[in-house]
Amino acid sequence: MSVEQKKTVIDGVTYSVTQLDAVSALKIQTKLVKVLGGGIYGILENIDKVKSIEDASKLTGDILKAVIPAIANNFDDDTATQLVLSLFERNVFYDRVIEGQTVPTVLEFETYFIGKPQLMWKLALFILQVNFSMGELKGSNSHTIEEPAEMTPDSAS
């Protein structure tokens, strides 16, 4: 199986997430299970409802309400921060238009999300979906990640 890159559009910006290598994914998955503890059930109850990033946006509040109490009991601030940062550590890009050309740009967590915490959570859910096929944890193949329309040189302006 080859490494795949998935794209989504959130708030008009195209984001690309490349799947993690197996060792990195295992490390993050272990942190995720450890941190979420019982909160994983809140994600699993809602993840099948996510058919697109718009659904994820609508369900972010429900998912967070289900997960936050369990998370709060399982870790300290450093653990939470490390988990989120590890999701964005590499393989996450956004499209910038420079002089009429679309340029994939590495997402720099420290500066990109200033004043955009909701966006951070939306993209974090997409990263989880790309790397861990979250719906498959419940045996579901019903949700898909929507691909944005392909950009052509004529549509870039």
Secondary structure, 3 states (H helix, E strand, C coil): CCCCEEEEEECCEEEEEECCCHHHHHHHHHHHHHHHHHHHHHHHHHHCCCCCHHHHHHHHHHHHHHHHHHHHHHCCHHHHHHHHHHHCCCCEEEEEEECCEEEEEECCHHHHCCCCHHHHHHHHHHHHHHHHCHHHHHCCCCCCCCCCCCCCCCCCC
